[in-house]
Amino acid sequence: MNTTIIKFKWGRNMPSGNYRSVSVREELVDRIEKLIRRVKTYHSVAEFVSEAVRLRVEAIERQEKLRGEDEDEPEK
């Protein structure tokens, strides 16, 4: 199993801070790199992955919030 370590950092202009690294399957990194070259929106794999993770976390948090609000409503 081939993996690549990605440091979550948005580039040179990022303020210094704490970052963690994760292992990502090489095949997924290859797909991301091809996508980045095609769409020319992202500057690095780390930037793409950081945004993808942030968007997914926000979506899950929204789902949890909606579920919590539904649980507070009385049953009919």
PDB file with SEQRES, HELIX, SHEET and CRYST1 records, atoms N, CA, C and O in Angstrom:
SEQRES   1 A   76  MET ASN THR THR ILE ILE LYS PHE LYS TRP GLY ARG ASN          
SEQRES   2 A   76  MET PRO SER GLY ASN TYR ARG SER VAL SER VAL ARG GLU          
SEQRES   3 A   76  GLU LEU VAL ASP ARG ILE GLU LYS LEU ILE ARG ARG VAL          
SEQRES   4 A   76  LYS THR TYR HIS SER VAL ALA GLU PHE VAL SER GLU ALA          
SEQRES   5 A   76  VAL ARG LEU ARG VAL GLU ALA ILE GLU ARG GLN GLU LYS          
SEQRES   6 A   76  LEU ARG GLY GLU ASP GLU ASP GLU PRO GLU LYS                  
HELIX    1 AA1 GLU A   26  VAL A   39  1                                  14    
HELIX    2 AA2 VAL A   45  ASP A   72  1                                  28    
SHEET    1 AA1 2 THR A   3  LYS A   7  0                                        
SHEET    2 AA1 2 SER A  21  ARG A  25 -1                                        
CRYST1    1.000    1.000    1.000  90.00  90.00  90.00 P 1           1          
ATOM      1  N   MET A   1       0.845  -1.174   0.000  1.00  0.00           N  
ATOM      2  CA  MET A   1       0.000   0.000   0.000  1.00  0.00           C  
ATOM      3  C   MET A   1       0.893   1.240   0.000  1.00  0.00           C  
ATOM      4  O   MET A   1       1.669   1.447   0.934  1.00  0.00           O  
ATOM      5  N   ASN A   2       0.788   2.056  -1.032  1.00  0.00           N  
ATOM      6  CA  ASN A   2       1.562   3.294  -1.124  1.00  0.00           C  
ATOM      7  C   ASN A   2       0.766   4.442  -0.531  1.00  0.00           C  
ATOM      8  O   ASN A   2      -0.416   4.610  -0.831  1.00  0.00           O  
ATOM      9  N   THR A   3       1.415   5.227   0.310  1.00  0.00           N  
ATOM     10  CA  THR A   3       0.763   6.410   0.866  1.00  0.00           C  
ATOM     11  C   THR A   3       1.684   7.602   0.737  1.00  0.00           C  
ATOM     12  O   THR A   3       2.900   7.464   0.600  1.00  0.00           O  
ATOM     13  N   THR A   4       1.089   8.758   0.782  1.00  0.00           N  
ATOM     14  CA  THR A   4       1.827  10.014   0.740  1.00  0.00           C  
ATOM     15  C   THR A   4       1.445  10.809   1.962  1.00  0.00           C  
ATOM     16  O   THR A   4       0.274  10.853   2.338  1.00  0.00           O  
ATOM     17  N   ILE A   5       2.419  11.436   2.587  1.00  0.00           N  
ATOM     18  CA  ILE A   5       2.146  12.277   3.743  1.00  0.00           C  
ATOM     19  C   ILE A   5       1.900  13.691   3.241  1.00  0.00           C  
ATOM     20  O   ILE A   5       2.684  14.229   2.460  1.00  0.00           O  
ATOM     21  N   ILE A   6       0.807  14.286   3.695  1.00  0.00           N  
ATOM     22  CA  ILE A   6       0.452  15.647   3.302  1.00  0.00           C  
ATOM     23  C   ILE A   6       0.460  16.522   4.540  1.00  0.00           C  
ATOM     24  O   ILE A   6      -0.201  16.204   5.529  1.00  0.00           O  
ATOM     25  N   LYS A   7       1.188  17.603   4.500  1.00  0.00           N  
ATOM     26  CA  LYS A   7       1.170  18.587   5.577  1.00  0.00           C  
ATOM     27  C   LYS A   7       0.067  19.583   5.264  1.00  0.00           C  
ATOM     28  O   LYS A   7       0.027  20.154   4.174  1.00  0.00           O  
ATOM     29  N   PHE A   8      -0.829  19.791   6.226  1.00  0.00           N  
ATOM     30  CA  PHE A   8      -1.925  20.739   6.021  1.00  0.00           C  
ATOM     31  C   PHE A   8      -1.415  22.140   6.247  1.00  0.00           C  
ATOM     32  O   PHE A   8      -1.332  22.608   7.382  1.00  0.00           O  
ATOM     33  N   LYS A   9      -1.077  22.802   5.173  1.00  0.00           N  
ATOM     34  CA  LYS A   9      -0.587  24.168   5.229  1.00  0.00           C  
ATOM     35  C   LYS A   9      -0.982  24.827   3.923  1.00  0.00           C  
ATOM     36  O   LYS A   9      -0.829  24.220   2.863  1.00  0.00           O  
ATOM     37  N   TRP A  10      -1.477  26.033   3.966  1.00  0.00           N  
ATOM     38  CA  TRP A  10      -2.022  26.688   2.783  1.00  0.00           C  
ATOM     39  C   TRP A  10      -0.981  27.424   1.955  1.00  0.00           C  
ATOM     40  O   TRP A  10      -1.361  28.182   1.063  1.00  0.00           O  
ATOM     41  N   GLY A  11       0.260  27.250   2.191  1.00  0.00           N  
ATOM     42  CA  GLY A  11       1.266  27.896   1.368  1.00  0.00           C  
ATOM     43  C   GLY A  11       2.200  28.755   2.184  1.00  0.00           C  
ATOM     44  O   GLY A  11       2.165  28.753   3.414  1.00  0.00           O  
ATOM     45  N   ARG A  12       3.020  29.475   1.489  1.00  0.00           N  
ATOM     46  CA  ARG A  12       4.073  30.256   2.135  1.00  0.00           C  
ATOM     47  C   ARG A  12       3.543  31.414   2.966  1.00  0.00           C  
ATOM     48  O   ARG A  12       4.203  31.827   3.920  1.00  0.00           O  
ATOM     49  N   ASN A  13       2.393  31.943   2.641  1.00  0.00           N  
ATOM     50  CA  ASN A  13       1.867  33.100   3.346  1.00  0.00           C  
ATOM     51  C   ASN A  13       1.092  32.749   4.612  1.00  0.00           C  
ATOM     52  O   ASN A  13       0.536  33.630   5.268  1.00  0.00           O  
ATOM     53  N   MET A  14       1.057  31.473   4.950  1.00  0.00           N  
ATOM     54  CA  MET A  14       0.340  31.061   6.153  1.00  0.00           C  
ATOM     55  C   MET A  14       1.091  31.527   7.392  1.00  0.00           C  
ATOM     56  O   MET A  14       2.320  31.478   7.438  1.00  0.00           O  
ATOM     57  N   PRO A  15       0.348  31.976   8.393  1.00  0.00           N  
ATOM     58  CA  PRO A  15       1.013  32.302   9.655  1.00  0.00           C  
ATOM     59  C   PRO A  15       1.546  31.027  10.286  1.00  0.00           C  
ATOM     60  O   PRO A  15       1.029  29.934  10.055  1.00  0.00           O  
ATOM     61  N   SER A  16       2.584  31.189  11.084  1.00  0.00           N  
ATOM     62  CA  SER A  16       3.132  29.993  11.729  1.00  0.00           C  
ATOM     63  C   SER A  16       2.113  29.456  12.718  1.00  0.00           C  
ATOM     64  O   SER A  16       1.342  30.218  13.300  1.00  0.00           O  
ATOM     65  N   GLY A  17       2.112  28.175  12.904  1.00  0.00           N  
ATOM     66  CA  GLY A  17       1.151  27.550  13.798  1.00  0.00           C  
ATOM     67  C   GLY A  17       1.374  26.056  13.838  1.00  0.00           C  
ATOM     68  O   GLY A  17       2.345  25.534  13.292  1.00  0.00           O  
ATOM     69  N   ASN A  18       0.465  25.394  14.485  1.00  0.00           N  
ATOM     70  CA  ASN A  18       0.567  23.947  14.605  1.00  0.00           C  
ATOM     71  C   ASN A  18      -0.126  23.274  13.436  1.00  0.00           C  
ATOM     72  O   ASN A  18      -1.256  23.616  13.090  1.00  0.00           O  
ATOM     73  N   TYR A  19       0.550  22.324  12.838  1.00  0.00           N  
ATOM     74  CA  TYR A  19      -0.001  21.555  11.739  1.00  0.00           C  
ATOM     75  C   TYR A  19       0.207  20.085  12.033  1.00  0.00           C  
ATOM     76  O   TYR A  19       1.129  19.705  12.754  1.00  0.00           O  
ATOM     77  N   ARG A  20      -0.662  19.260  11.466  1.00  0.00           N  
ATOM     78  CA  ARG A  20      -0.548  17.814  11.601  1.00  0.00           C  
ATOM     79  C   ARG A  20      -0.404  17.247  10.206  1.00  0.00           C  
ATOM     80  O   ARG A  20      -0.792  17.893   9.232  1.00  0.00           O  
ATOM     81  N   SER A  21       0.134  16.077  10.098  1.00  0.00           N  
ATOM     82  CA  SER A  21       0.214  15.423   8.796  1.00  0.00           C  
ATOM     83  C   SER A  21      -0.620  14.151   8.832  1.00  0.00           C  
ATOM     84  O   SER A  21      -0.820  13.551   9.888  1.00  0.00           O  
ATOM     85  N   VAL A  22      -1.093  13.757   7.685  1.00  0.00           N  
ATOM     86  CA  VAL A  22      -1.881  12.540   7.548  1.00  0.00           C  
ATOM     87  C   VAL A  22      -1.364  11.756   6.352  1.00  0.00           C  
ATOM     88  O   VAL A  22      -0.726  12.310   5.456  1.00  0.00           O  
ATOM     89  N   SER A  23      -1.646  10.478   6.352  1.00  0.00           N  
ATOM     90  CA  SER A  23      -1.282   9.633   5.213  1.00  0.00           C  
ATOM     91  C   SER A  23      -2.474   9.530   4.282  1.00  0.00           C  
ATOM     92  O   SER A  23      -3.607   9.309   4.710  1.00  0.00           O  
ATOM     93  N   VAL A  24      -2.194   9.694   3.004  1.00  0.00           N  
ATOM     94  CA  VAL A  24      -3.231   9.613   1.984  1.00  0.00           C  
ATOM     95  C   VAL A  24      -2.745   8.628   0.929  1.00  0.00           C  
ATOM     96  O   VAL A  24      -1.583   8.662   0.524  1.00  0.00           O  
ATOM     97  N   ARG A  25      -3.635   7.758   0.492  1.00  0.00           N  
ATOM     98  CA  ARG A  25      -3.255   6.772  -0.522  1.00  0.00           C  
ATOM     99  C   ARG A  25      -2.709   7.470  -1.762  1.00  0.00           C  
ATOM    100  O   ARG A  25      -3.241   8.483  -2.215  1.00  0.00           O  
ATOM    101  N   GLU A  26      -1.654   6.912  -2.289  1.00  0.00           N  
ATOM    102  CA  GLU A  26      -0.974   7.484  -3.451  1.00  0.00           C  
ATOM    103  C   GLU A  26      -1.935   7.670  -4.630  1.00  0.00           C  
ATOM    104  O   GLU A  26      -1.846   8.666  -5.348  1.00  0.00           O  
ATOM    105  N   GLU A  27      -2.846   6.724  -4.830  1.00  0.00           N  
ATOM    106  CA  GLU A  27      -3.789   6.816  -5.940  1.00  0.00           C  
ATOM    107  C   GLU A  27      -4.674   8.062  -5.804  1.00  0.00           C  
ATOM    108  O   GLU A  27      -4.972   8.727  -6.796  1.00  0.00           O  
ATOM    109  N   LEU A  28      -5.086   8.369  -4.587  1.00  0.00           N  
ATOM    110  CA  LEU A  28      -5.921   9.546  -4.357  1.00  0.00           C  
ATOM    111  C   LEU A  28      -5.122  10.821  -4.591  1.00  0.00           C  
ATOM    112  O   LEU A  28      -5.630  11.776  -5.179  1.00  0.00           O  
ATOM    113  N   VAL A  29      -3.893  10.839  -4.138  1.00  0.00           N  
ATOM    114  CA  VAL A  29      -3.030  12.011  -4.362  1.00  0.00           C  
ATOM    115  C   VAL A  29      -2.821  12.222  -5.858  1.00  0.00           C  
ATOM    116  O   VAL A  29      -2.841  13.358  -6.331  1.00  0.00           O  
ATOM    117  N   ASP A  30      -2.622  11.140  -6.605  1.00  0.00           N  
ATOM    118  CA  ASP A  30      -2.461  11.262  -8.061  1.00  0.00           C  
ATOM    119  C   ASP A  30      -3.704  11.874  -8.693  1.00  0.00           C  
ATOM    120  O   ASP A  30      -3.594  12.738  -9.563  1.00  0.00           O  
ATOM    121  N   ARG A  31      -4.887  11.435  -8.264  1.00  0.00           N  
ATOM    122  CA  ARG A  31      -6.139  11.985  -8.791  1.00  0.00           C  
ATOM    123  C   ARG A  31      -6.264  13.466  -8.464  1.00  0.00           C  
ATOM    124  O   ARG A  31      -6.687  14.261  -9.304  1.00  0.00           O  
ATOM    125  N   ILE A  32      -5.894  13.835  -7.238  1.00  0.00           N  
ATOM    126  CA  ILE A  32      -5.963  15.244  -6.821  1.00  0.00           C  
ATOM    127  C   ILE A  32      -5.000  16.085  -7.654  1.00  0.00           C  
ATOM    128  O   ILE A  32      -5.357  17.173  -8.107  1.00  0.00           O  
ATOM    129  N   GLU A  33      -3.785  15.587  -7.856  1.00  0.00           N  
ATOM    130  CA  GLU A  33      -2.800  16.336  -8.650  1.00  0.00           C  
ATOM    131  C   GLU A  33      -3.296  16.557 -10.079  1.00  0.00           C  
ATOM    132  O   GLU A  33      -3.122  17.644 -10.630  1.00  0.00           O  
ATOM    133  N   LYS A  34      -3.908  15.541 -10.683  1.00  0.00           N  
ATOM    134  CA  LYS A  34      -4.457  15.696 -12.036  1.00  0.00           C  
ATOM    135  C   LYS A  34      -5.578  16.734 -12.049  1.00  0.00           C  
ATOM    136  O   LYS A  34      -5.670  17.552 -12.963  1.00  0.00           O  
ATOM    137  N   LEU A  35      -6.417  16.688 -11.033  1.00  0.00           N  
ATOM    138  CA  LEU A  35      -7.518  17.647 -10.926  1.00  0.00           C  
ATOM    139  C   LEU A  35      -6.990  19.072 -10.777  1.00  0.00           C  
ATOM    140  O   LEU A  35      -7.493  19.994 -11.419  1.00  0.00           O  
ATOM    141  N   ILE A  36      -5.992  19.247  -9.944  1.00  0.00           N  
ATOM    142  CA  ILE A  36      -5.389  20.570  -9.728  1.00  0.00           C  
ATOM    143  C   ILE A  36      -4.830  21.115 -11.040  1.00  0.00           C  
ATOM    144  O   ILE A  36      -5.027  22.287 -11.359  1.00  0.00           O  
ATOM    145  N   ARG A  37      -4.138  20.276 -11.797  1.00  0.00           N  
ATOM    146  CA  ARG A  37      -3.585  20.725 -13.088  1.00  0.00           C  
ATOM    147  C   ARG A  37      -4.700  21.089 -14.065  1.00  0.00           C  
ATOM    148  O   ARG A  37      -4.559  22.023 -14.855  1.00  0.00           O  
ATOM    149  N   ARG A  38      -5.813  20.347 -14.010  1.00  0.00           N  
ATOM    150  CA  ARG A  38      -6.920  20.575 -14.936  1.00  0.00           C  
ATOM    151  C   ARG A  38      -7.702  21.845 -14.612  1.00  0.00           C  
ATOM    152  O   ARG A  38      -7.974  22.649 -15.503  1.00  0.00           O  
ATOM    153  N   VAL A  39      -8.065  22.030 -13.339  1.00  0.00           N  
ATOM    154  CA  VAL A  39      -8.931  23.158 -12.985  1.00  0.00           C  
ATOM    155  C   VAL A  39      -8.165  24.426 -12.651  1.00  0.00           C  
ATOM    156  O   VAL A  39      -8.724  25.521 -12.708  1.00  0.00           O  
ATOM    157  N   LYS A  40      -6.902  24.292 -12.306  1.00  0.00           N  
ATOM    158  CA  LYS A  40      -6.028  25.448 -12.022  1.00  0.00           C  
ATOM    159  C   LYS A  40      -6.604  26.391 -10.963  1.00  0.00           C  
ATOM    160  O   LYS A  40      -6.423  27.607 -11.039  1.00  0.00           O  
ATOM    161  N   THR A  41      -7.294  25.822  -9.983  1.00  0.00           N  
ATOM    162  CA  THR A  41      -7.877  26.619  -8.906  1.00  0.00           C  
ATOM    163  C   THR A  41      -7.024  26.552  -7.648  1.00  0.00           C  
ATOM    164  O   THR A  41      -6.965  27.514  -6.882  1.00  0.00           O  
ATOM    165  N   TYR A  42      -6.375  25.438  -7.437  1.00  0.00           N  
ATOM    166  CA  TYR A  42      -5.594  25.203  -6.218  1.00  0.00           C  
ATOM    167  C   TYR A  42      -4.107  25.254  -6.540  1.00  0.00           C  
ATOM    168  O   TYR A  42      -3.680  24.959  -7.656  1.00  0.00           O  
ATOM    169  N   HIS A  43      -3.329  25.639  -5.526  1.00  0.00           N  
ATOM    170  CA  HIS A  43      -1.884  25.748  -5.718  1.00  0.00           C  
ATOM    171  C   HIS A  43      -1.142  24.497  -5.278  1.00  0.00           C  
ATOM    172  O   HIS A  43       0.008  24.291  -5.667  1.00  0.00           O  
ATOM    173  N   SER A  44      -1.782  23.661  -4.472  1.00  0.00           N  
ATOM    174  CA  SER A  44      -1.100  22.471  -3.962  1.00  0.00           C  
ATOM    175  C   SER A  44      -2.113  21.421  -3.529  1.00  0.00           C  
ATOM    176  O   SER A  44      -3.295  21.709  -3.341  1.00  0.00           O  
ATOM    177  N   VAL A  45      -1.621  20.206  -3.377  1.00  0.00           N  
ATOM    178  CA  VAL A  45      -2.457  19.121  -2.864  1.00  0.00           C  
ATOM    179  C   VAL A  45      -2.909  19.462  -1.451  1.00  0.00           C  
ATOM    180  O   VAL A  45      -4.064  19.231  -1.094  1.00  0.00           O  
ATOM    181  N   ALA A  46      -2.011  20.008  -0.655  1.00  0.00           N  
ATOM    182  CA  ALA A  46      -2.366  20.361   0.724  1.00  0.00           C  
ATOM    183  C   ALA A  46      -3.500  21.377   0.764  1.00  0.00           C  
ATOM    184  O   ALA A  46      -4.404  21.259   1.592  1.00  0.00           O  
ATOM    185  N   GLU A  47      -3.466  22.366  -0.113  1.00  0.00           N  
ATOM    186  CA  GLU A  47      -4.534  23.361  -0.153  1.00  0.00           C  
ATOM    187  C   GLU A  47      -5.862  22.705  -0.521  1.00  0.00           C  
ATOM    188  O   GLU A  47      -6.888  22.986   0.099  1.00  0.00           O  
ATOM    189  N   PHE A  48      -5.844  21.830  -1.531  1.00  0.00           N  
ATOM    190  CA  PHE A  48      -7.055  21.133  -1.951  1.00  0.00           C  
ATOM    191  C   PHE A  48      -7.605  20.266  -0.824  1.00  0.00           C  
ATOM    192  O   PHE A  48      -8.798  20.312  -0.521  1.00  0.00           O  
ATOM    193  N   VAL A  49      -6.737  19.482  -0.210  1.00  0.00           N  
ATOM    194  CA  VAL A  49      -7.169  18.566   0.854  1.00  0.00           C  
ATOM    195  C   VAL A  49      -7.686  19.347   2.056  1.00  0.00           C  
ATOM    196  O   VAL A  49      -8.690  18.962   2.655  1.00  0.00           O  
ATOM    197  N   SER A  50      -7.025  20.424   2.413  1.00  0.00           N  
ATOM    198  CA  SER A  50      -7.484  21.237   3.546  1.00  0.00           C  
ATOM    199  C   SER A  50      -8.893  21.761   3.302  1.00  0.00           C  
ATOM    200  O   SER A  50      -9.747  21.705   4.187  1.00  0.00           O  
ATOM    201  N   GLU A  51      -9.131  22.271   2.098  1.00  0.00           N  
ATOM    202  CA  GLU A  51     -10.465  22.790   1.797  1.00  0.00           C  
ATOM    203  C   GLU A  51     -11.497  21.666   1.755  1.00  0.00           C  
ATOM    204  O   GLU A  51     -12.607  21.817   2.267  1.00  0.00           O  
ATOM    205  N   ALA A  52     -11.135  20.547   1.149  1.00  0.00           N  
ATOM    206  CA  ALA A  52     -12.063  19.411   1.062  1.00  0.00           C  
ATOM    207  C   ALA A  52     -12.448  18.919   2.458  1.00  0.00           C  
ATOM    208  O   ALA A  52     -13.619  18.645   2.721  1.00  0.00           O  
ATOM    209  N   VAL A  53     -11.481  18.810   3.336  1.00  0.00           N  
ATOM    210  CA  VAL A  53     -11.757  18.356   4.706  1.00  0.00           C  
ATOM    211  C   VAL A  53     -12.618  19.380   5.432  1.00  0.00           C  
ATOM    212  O   VAL A  53     -13.579  19.009   6.106  1.00  0.00           O  
ATOM    213  N   ARG A  54     -12.288  20.665   5.306  1.00  0.00           N  
ATOM    214  CA  ARG A  54     -13.066  21.714   5.966  1.00  0.00           C  
ATOM    215  C   ARG A  54     -14.517  21.691   5.509  1.00  0.00           C  
ATOM    216  O   ARG A  54     -15.430  21.772   6.331  1.00  0.00           O  
ATOM    217  N   LEU A  55     -14.733  21.579   4.194  1.00  0.00           N  
ATOM    218  CA  LEU A  55     -16.094  21.553   3.664  1.00  0.00           C  
ATOM    219  C   LEU A  55     -16.860  20.331   4.165  1.00  0.00           C  
ATOM    220  O   LEU A  55     -18.044  20.432   4.486  1.00  0.00           O  
ATOM    221  N   ARG A  56     -16.201  19.188   4.235  1.00  0.00           N  
ATOM    222  CA  ARG A  56     -16.871  17.969   4.715  1.00  0.00           C  
ATOM    223  C   ARG A  56     -17.220  18.085   6.190  1.00  0.00           C  
ATOM    224  O   ARG A  56     -18.311  17.691   6.601  1.00  0.00           O  
ATOM    225  N   VAL A  57     -16.304  18.621   6.993  1.00  0.00           N  
ATOM    226  CA  VAL A  57     -16.566  18.805   8.423  1.00  0.00           C  
ATOM    227  C   VAL A  57     -17.753  19.750   8.610  1.00  0.00           C  
ATOM    228  O   VAL A  57     -18.634  19.483   9.428  1.00  0.00           O  
ATOM    229  N   GLU A  58     -17.782  20.843   7.864  1.00  0.00           N  
ATOM    230  CA  GLU A  58     -18.898  21.794   7.960  1.00  0.00           C  
ATOM    231  C   GLU A  58     -20.215  21.129   7.590  1.00  0.00           C  
ATOM    232  O   GLU A  58     -21.234  21.380   8.234  1.00  0.00           O  
ATOM    233  N   ALA A  59     -20.212  20.283   6.560  1.00  0.00           N  
ATOM    234  CA  ALA A  59     -21.437  19.596   6.141  1.00  0.00           C  
ATOM    235  C   ALA A  59     -21.928  18.649   7.230  1.00  0.00           C  
ATOM    236  O   ALA A  59     -23.126  18.599   7.508  1.00  0.00           O  
ATOM    237  N   ILE A  60     -21.034  17.911   7.840  1.00  0.00           N  
ATOM    238  CA  ILE A  60     -21.413  16.991   8.923  1.00  0.00           C  
ATOM    239  C   ILE A  60     -21.936  17.773  10.118  1.00  0.00           C  
ATOM    240  O   ILE A  60     -22.924  17.376  10.735  1.00  0.00           O  
ATOM    241  N   GLU A  61     -21.278  18.887  10.452  1.00  0.00           N  
ATOM    242  CA  GLU A  61     -21.735  19.706  11.583  1.00  0.00           C  
ATOM    243  C   GLU A  61     -23.132  20.269  11.319  1.00  0.00           C  
ATOM    244  O   GLU A  61     -23.956  20.328  12.231  1.00  0.00           O  
ATOM    245  N   ARG A  62     -23.404  20.686  10.071  1.00  0.00           N  
ATOM    246  CA  ARG A  62     -24.751  21.163   9.725  1.00  0.00           C  
ATOM    247  C   ARG A  62     -25.782  20.048   9.885  1.00  0.00           C  
ATOM    248  O   ARG A  62     -26.870  20.270  10.416  1.00  0.00           O  
ATOM    249  N   GLN A  63     -25.431  18.847   9.422  1.00  0.00           N  
ATOM    250  CA  GLN A  63     -26.340  17.705   9.563  1.00  0.00           C  
ATOM    251  C   GLN A  63     -26.629  17.416  11.034  1.00  0.00           C  
ATOM    252  O   GLN A  63     -27.775  17.176  11.414  1.00  0.00           O  
ATOM    253  N   GLU A  64     -25.585  17.441  11.855  1.00  0.00           N  
ATOM    254  CA  GLU A  64     -25.765  17.182  13.285  1.00  0.00           C  
ATOM    255  C   GLU A  64     -26.645  18.248  13.920  1.00  0.00           C  
ATOM    256  O   GLU A  64     -27.496  17.939  14.755  1.00  0.00           O  
ATOM    257  N   LYS A  65     -26.444  19.493  13.528  1.00  0.00           N  
ATOM    258  CA  LYS A  65     -27.242  20.586  14.084  1.00  0.00           C  
ATOM    259  C   LYS A  65     -28.711  20.408  13.712  1.00  0.00           C  
ATOM    260  O   LYS A  65     -29.589  20.574  14.559  1.00  0.00           O  
ATOM    261  N   LEU A  66     -28.986  20.071  12.452  1.00  0.00           N  
ATOM    262  CA  LEU A  66     -30.360  19.848  12.010  1.00  0.00           C  
ATOM    263  C   LEU A  66     -30.978  18.659  12.736  1.00  0.00           C  
ATOM    264  O   LEU A  66     -32.142  18.711  13.133  1.00  0.00           O  
ATOM    265  N   ARG A  67     -30.215  17.600  12.911  1.00  0.00           N  
ATOM    266  CA  ARG A  67     -30.705  16.435  13.630  1.00  0.00           C  
ATOM    267  C   ARG A  67     -31.011  16.777  15.076  1.00  0.00           C  
ATOM    268  O   ARG A  67     -32.007  16.310  15.628  1.00  0.00           O  
ATOM    269  N   GLY A  68     -30.170  17.583  15.688  1.00  0.00           N  
ATOM    270  CA  GLY A  68     -30.384  18.006  17.073  1.00  0.00           C  
ATOM    271  C   GLY A  68     -31.633  18.840  17.213  1.00  0.00           C  
ATOM    272  O   GLY A  68     -32.370  18.696  18.188  1.00  0.00           O  
ATOM    273  N   GLU A  69     -31.888  19.721  16.240  1.00  0.00           N  
ATOM    274  CA  GLU A  69     -33.094  20.548  16.271  1.00  0.00           C  
ATOM    275  C   GLU A  69     -34.337  19.680  16.094  1.00  0.00           C  
ATOM    276  O   GLU A  69     -35.360  19.932  16.732  1.00  0.00           O  
ATOM    277  N   ASP A  70     -34.262  18.655  15.231  1.00  0.00           N  
ATOM    278  CA  ASP A  70     -35.391  17.751  15.038  1.00  0.00           C  
ATOM    279  C   ASP A  70     -35.692  16.971  16.319  1.00  0.00           C  
ATOM    280  O   ASP A  70     -36.855  16.720  16.635  1.00  0.00           O  
ATOM    281  N   GLU A  71     -34.654  16.592  17.048  1.00  0.00           N  
ATOM    282  CA  GLU A  71     -34.845  15.819  18.272  1.00  0.00           C  
ATOM    283  C   GLU A  71     -35.517  16.648  19.362  1.00  0.00           C  
ATOM    284  O   GLU A  71     -36.177  16.092  20.241  1.00  0.00           O  
ATOM    285  N   ASP A  72     -35.359  17.968  19.317  1.00  0.00           N  
ATOM    286  CA  ASP A  72     -35.950  18.846  20.316  1.00  0.00           C  
ATOM    287  C   ASP A  72     -37.453  19.049  20.095  1.00  0.00           C  
ATOM    288  O   ASP A  72     -38.162  19.450  21.018  1.00  0.00           O  
ATOM    289  N   GLU A  73     -37.945  18.775  18.883  1.00  0.00           N  
ATOM    290  CA  GLU A  73     -39.366  18.969  18.589  1.00  0.00           C  
ATOM    291  C   GLU A  73     -40.173  17.834  19.212  1.00  0.00           C  
ATOM    292  O   GLU A  73     -39.741  16.682  19.189  1.00  0.00           O  
ATOM    293  N   PRO A  74     -41.358  18.156  19.777  1.00  0.00           N  
ATOM    294  CA  PRO A  74     -42.197  17.102  20.356  1.00  0.00           C  
ATOM    295  C   PRO A  74     -42.719  16.171  19.270  1.00  0.00           C  
ATOM    296  O   PRO A  74     -42.950  16.581  18.132  1.00  0.00           O  
ATOM    297  N   GLU A  75     -42.900  14.910  19.649  1.00  0.00           N  
ATOM    298  CA  GLU A  75     -43.438  13.932  18.696  1.00  0.00           C  
ATOM    299  C   GLU A  75     -44.893  14.194  18.429  1.00  0.00           C  
ATOM    300  O   GLU A  75     -45.613  14.648  19.318  1.00  0.00           O  
ATOM    301  N   LYS A  76     -45.349  13.918  17.212  1.00  0.00           N  
ATOM    302  CA  LYS A  76     -46.746  14.171  16.829  1.00  0.00           C  
ATOM    303  C   LYS A  76     -47.533  12.892  16.857  1.00  0.00           C  
ATOM    304  O   LYS A  76     -48.729  12.896  16.566  1.00  0.00           O  
TER     305      LYS A  76                                                      
END                                                                             
